[in-house]
């Protein structure tokens, strides 16, 4: 498990607390969702580069710090094409 501390006085901490109050969730849950969305957006941005031929599947995986097989499973889970041919 990875744990992250975010100062509640930091703008990101204030955002998370505000969002949590708005939707009635715990700040930790909102922070986890925020991190997941940010990760998925990063994957989608890299996927666009991959599909355009700017990066290879191996480079894509390296940027994310995962194995290629894990990248293929991740793309499948997100409904994204795993090949660019």
Backbone as ProteinMPNN parsed JSONL, in Angstrom:
{"seq_chain_A": "XXXXXXXXXXXXXXXXXXXXXXXXXXXXXXXXXXXXXXXXXXXXXXXXXXXXXXXXXXXXXXXXXXXXXXXXXXXXXXXXXXXXX", "coords_chain_A": {"N_chain_A": [[0.84, -1.174, 0.0], [0.463, 2.229, -0.736], [0.941, 5.237, 0.878], [0.019, 8.613, 1.12], [0.654, 11.871, 2.214], [-1.152, 14.823, 2.384], [-1.058, 18.155, 2.884], [-3.56, 19.901, 4.532], [-3.727, 22.615, 4.241], [-2.488, 23.171, 1.914], [-3.066, 24.061, -1.499], [-4.007, 21.854, -3.075], [-4.816, 20.116, -1.063], [-6.851, 21.644, 0.091], [-8.625, 21.698, -2.065], [-9.311, 18.963, -2.22], [-10.566, 18.54, 0.271], [-12.712, 20.351, 0.038], [-14.062, 19.269, -2.213], [-14.709, 16.751, -1.15], [-16.497, 17.481, 0.873], [-18.527, 18.55, -0.701], [-19.509, 16.315, -2.094], [-19.987, 14.482, -0.151], [-18.156, 12.524, 0.724], [-15.342, 10.824, 2.209], [-12.267, 12.604, 2.691], [-9.929, 11.077, 2.076], [-10.91, 9.145, 0.348], [-11.742, 10.724, -1.806], [-9.254, 11.766, -2.554], [-7.981, 9.425, -3.409], [-9.598, 8.753, -5.609], [-9.077, 10.996, -7.181], [-6.349, 10.658, -7.705], [-6.495, 8.267, -9.176], [-7.996, 9.107, -11.425], [-6.209, 10.981, -12.487], [-4.046, 9.328, -13.129], [-5.282, 7.658, -15.06], [-5.864, 9.582, -17.001], [-3.279, 10.283, -17.736], [-2.446, 7.853, -18.862], [-4.238, 7.755, -21.016], [-3.404, 10.028, -22.481], [-0.776, 9.256, -23.141], [-1.455, 7.054, -24.644], [-2.597, 8.188, -26.908], [-0.306, 9.274, -28.078], [1.065, 6.911, -28.568], [-0.673, 5.658, -30.404], [-0.412, 7.423, -32.489], [2.065, 6.809, -33.342], [4.241, 7.966, -32.172], [5.51, 7.012, -29.915], [6.714, 3.801, -28.851], [5.207, 0.66, -27.857], [6.8, -0.468, -25.879], [8.212, 1.778, -24.909], [6.06, 3.237, -23.959], [5.202, 1.56, -21.856], [7.534, 1.696, -20.295], [7.586, 4.425, -19.575], [5.419, 4.483, -17.858], [6.396, 2.793, -15.958], [5.891, 0.074, -15.841], [5.518, -3.423, -16.764], [5.357, -4.632, -20.161], [3.322, -6.527, -20.619], [1.618, -5.956, -18.514], [0.869, -3.42, -19.279], [-0.628, -3.996, -21.569], [-2.803, -5.363, -20.408], [-3.785, -3.287, -18.804], [-4.533, -1.371, -20.752], [-6.529, -2.839, -22.005], [-8.361, -3.05, -19.881], [-9.115, -0.398, -19.75], [-10.401, -0.115, -22.082], [-8.943, 0.523, -24.353], [-7.11, 0.392, -27.401], [-4.522, -1.977, -27.885], [-2.616, -2.285, -29.787], [-0.998, -0.585, -32.504], [-1.232, -0.966, -35.196]], "CA_chain_A": [[0.0, 0.0, 0.0], [1.158, 3.516, -0.777], [0.239, 6.28, 1.619], [0.466, 9.954, 0.777], [0.142, 12.916, 3.091], [-1.403, 16.091, 1.713], [-1.346, 19.195, 3.87], [-4.896, 20.463, 4.292], [-3.57, 24.028, 3.904], [-1.994, 23.209, 0.548], [-4.218, 24.2, -2.404], [-4.56, 20.557, -3.444], [-5.532, 19.628, 0.118], [-8.088, 22.423, 0.197], [-9.501, 21.198, -3.124], [-9.806, 17.633, -1.844], [-11.513, 18.715, 1.38], [-13.892, 21.004, -0.525], [-14.752, 18.279, -3.052], [-15.253, 15.728, -0.249], [-17.678, 18.058, 1.524], [-19.556, 18.704, -1.723], [-20.107, 15.048, -2.508], [-20.269, 13.651, 1.023], [-17.224, 11.404, 0.852], [-14.154, 11.08, 3.022], [-11.169, 13.177, 1.904], [-9.018, 10.03, 1.579], [-11.569, 8.514, -0.806], [-11.665, 11.697, -2.9], [-7.854, 11.817, -2.985], [-7.73, 8.191, -4.156], [-10.276, 8.899, -6.897], [-8.341, 12.023, -7.904], [-5.117, 10.02, -8.174], [-6.88, 7.301, -10.213], [-8.353, 9.883, -12.62], [-4.982, 11.57, -13.016], [-3.314, 8.228, -13.741], [-5.973, 7.248, -16.281], [-5.668, 10.644, -17.989], [-1.9, 10.131, -18.208], [-2.44, 6.694, -19.751], [-4.94, 8.142, -22.253], [-2.532, 10.94, -23.224], [0.296, 8.448, -23.71], [-2.063, 6.18, -25.653], [-2.71, 8.999, -28.132], [1.039, 9.33, -28.656], [1.33, 5.551, -29.043], [-1.473, 5.424, -31.602], [0.138, 8.29, -33.544], [3.377, 6.297, -33.704], [5.299, 8.783, -31.565], [6.217, 6.155, -28.962], [6.434, 2.372, -28.991], [4.563, 0.028, -26.703], [7.82, -0.62, -24.85], [8.451, 3.092, -24.31], [4.819, 3.511, -23.238], [5.287, 0.809, -20.599], [8.65, 2.248, -19.516], [7.17, 5.716, -19.004], [4.534, 4.173, -16.728], [7.123, 1.984, -14.98], [5.264, -1.246, -15.75], [5.882, -4.382, -17.802], [4.503, -4.535, -21.351], [2.112, -7.357, -20.456], [0.73, -5.207, -17.628], [0.327, -2.341, -20.093], [-1.675, -4.58, -22.416], [-3.971, -5.591, -19.542], [-4.296, -1.972, -18.414], [-5.241, -0.803, -21.903], [-7.76, -3.626, -22.163], [-9.277, -2.637, -18.806], [-9.604, 0.957, -20.049], [-11.068, -0.14, -23.377], [-8.07, 1.157, -25.335], [-6.43, -0.525, -28.308], [-3.171, -2.284, -27.405], [-1.693, -2.266, -30.926], [-1.21, 0.588, -33.346], [-1.082, -1.357, -36.604]], "C_chain_A": [[0.887, 1.239, 0.0], [0.307, 4.518, -0.013], [0.863, 7.621, 1.277], [-0.136, 10.923, 1.775], [0.013, 14.2, 2.286], [-1.799, 17.088, 2.785], [-2.69, 19.832, 3.541], [-4.851, 21.956, 3.978], [-2.993, 24.235, 2.507], [-3.204, 23.35, -0.385], [-4.833, 22.865, -2.833], [-5.335, 19.962, -2.276], [-6.853, 20.346, 0.303], [-9.1, 21.963, -0.847], [-10.134, 19.87, -2.72], [-10.836, 17.742, -0.728], [-12.815, 19.33, 0.864], [-14.729, 20.015, -1.337], [-15.406, 17.21, -2.183], [-16.518, 16.232, 0.438], [-18.833, 18.181, 0.533], [-20.281, 17.399, -2.019], [-20.346, 14.072, -1.352], [-19.412, 12.412, 1.137], [-16.074, 11.814, 1.748], [-13.056, 11.663, 2.141], [-10.216, 12.119, 1.328], [-9.602, 9.346, 0.346], [-11.507, 9.44, -2.027], [-10.244, 11.767, -3.439], [-7.496, 10.585, -3.812], [-8.366, 8.272, -5.542], [-9.546, 9.907, -7.78], [-7.058, 11.438, -8.491], [-5.424, 9.04, -9.305], [-7.216, 8.027, -11.512], [-7.115, 10.472, -13.283], [-4.148, 10.505, -13.727], [-3.958, 7.828, -15.068], [-5.836, 8.308, -17.372], [-4.264, 10.591, -18.573], [-1.812, 8.975, -19.195], [-3.107, 7.054, -21.077], [-4.097, 9.096, -23.103], [-1.381, 10.174, -23.887], [-0.236, 7.543, -24.818], [-2.221, 6.929, -26.976], [-1.361, 9.078, -28.841], [1.428, 7.979, -29.252], [0.591, 5.295, -30.354], [-0.975, 6.267, -32.781], [1.523, 7.831, -33.992], [4.531, 7.086, -33.116], [6.13, 7.987, -30.564], [5.83, 4.701, -29.221], [5.707, 1.864, -27.744], [5.552, -0.136, -25.551], [8.125, 0.694, -24.144], [7.249, 3.496, -23.462], [4.878, 2.834, -21.864], [6.384, 1.373, -19.703], [8.277, 3.566, -18.848], [6.286, 5.494, -17.779], [5.236, 3.355, -15.641], [6.526, 0.609, -14.776], [5.778, -2.139, -16.876], [4.908, -4.256, -18.977], [3.231, -5.349, -21.207], [1.109, -6.65, -19.54], [0.112, -4.024, -18.363], [-0.818, -2.85, -20.956], [-2.944, -4.816, -21.601], [-4.614, -4.272, -19.121], [-5.094, -1.343, -19.55], [-6.557, -1.528, -22.143], [-8.801, -3.205, -21.124], [-9.89, -1.26, -19.076], [-10.314, 1.029, -21.398], [-10.272, 0.524, -24.489], [-7.348, 0.092, -26.147], [-4.983, -0.727, -27.874], [-2.156, -2.357, -28.541], [-2.002, -1.05, -31.779], [-0.979, 0.266, -34.828], [-2.439, -1.514, -37.256]], "O_chain_A": [[1.927, 1.279, 0.657], [-0.899, 4.627, -0.237], [2.082, 7.743, 1.159], [-1.306, 10.804, 2.137], [0.945, 14.612, 1.595], [-2.772, 16.877, 3.51], [-2.928, 20.251, 2.408], [-5.839, 22.509, 3.496], [-3.009, 25.348, 1.982], [-4.267, 22.806, -0.086], [-6.054, 22.759, -2.943], [-6.395, 19.369, -2.474], [-7.862, 19.724, 0.633], [-10.291, 21.85, -0.556], [-11.342, 19.677, -2.862], [-11.88, 17.092, -0.789], [-13.9, 18.873, 1.222], [-15.946, 19.932, -1.17], [-16.538, 16.805, -2.449], [-17.495, 15.496, 0.569], [-19.986, 17.942, 0.89], [-21.501, 17.373, -2.174], [-20.85, 12.967, -1.559], [-19.878, 11.368, 1.593], [-15.861, 12.998, 2.011], [-12.917, 11.274, 0.982], [-9.748, 12.266, 0.199], [-8.875, 9.009, -0.588], [-11.251, 8.989, -3.143], [-10.046, 11.823, -4.653], [-6.783, 10.695, -4.809], [-7.741, 7.901, -6.536], [-9.411, 9.698, -8.986], [-6.725, 11.699, -9.647], [-4.69, 8.989, -10.292], [-6.772, 7.615, -12.584], [-6.995, 10.458, -14.508], [-3.606, 10.754, -14.804], [-3.27, 7.676, -16.077], [-5.704, 7.967, -18.548], [-4.077, 10.825, -19.767], [-1.178, 9.097, -20.244], [-2.601, 6.701, -22.143], [-4.084, 8.975, -24.328], [-1.054, 10.415, -25.049], [0.451, 7.296, -25.809], [-2.001, 6.358, -28.044], [-1.288, 8.962, -30.065], [2.047, 7.916, -30.315], [1.172, 4.773, -31.305], [-1.105, 5.863, -33.936], [2.093, 8.403, -34.922], [5.679, 6.898, -33.518], [7.318, 8.256, -30.386], [4.753, 4.415, -29.745], [5.613, 2.552, -26.728], [5.19, 0.035, -24.387], [8.278, 0.726, -22.922], [7.411, 4.038, -22.369], [4.632, 3.469, -20.839], [6.192, 1.513, -18.496], [8.614, 3.795, -17.687], [6.386, 6.219, -16.789], [4.725, 3.238, -14.527], [6.627, 0.032, -13.694], [6.398, -1.659, -17.825], [3.769, -3.824, -18.802], [2.164, -4.904, -21.632], [-0.101, -6.73, -19.756], [-1.036, -3.663, -18.105], [-1.86, -2.201, -21.058], [-4.041, -4.501, -22.06], [-5.839, -4.154, -19.086], [-6.198, -0.843, -19.339], [-7.573, -0.904, -22.448], [-9.975, -3.026, -21.447], [-11.026, -0.985, -18.689], [-10.772, 2.094, -21.812], [-10.846, 1.03, -25.454], [-7.019, -0.978, -25.635], [-4.294, 0.235, -27.535], [-0.957, -2.479, -28.287], [-3.125, -0.546, -31.778], [-0.58, 1.132, -35.606], [-2.521, -1.839, -38.44]]}, "name": "protein", "num_of_chains": 1, "seq": "XXXXXXXXXXXXXXXXXXXXXXXXXXXXXXXXXXXXXXXXXXXXXXXXXXXXXXXXXXXXXXXXXXXXXXXXXXXXXXXXXXXXX"}
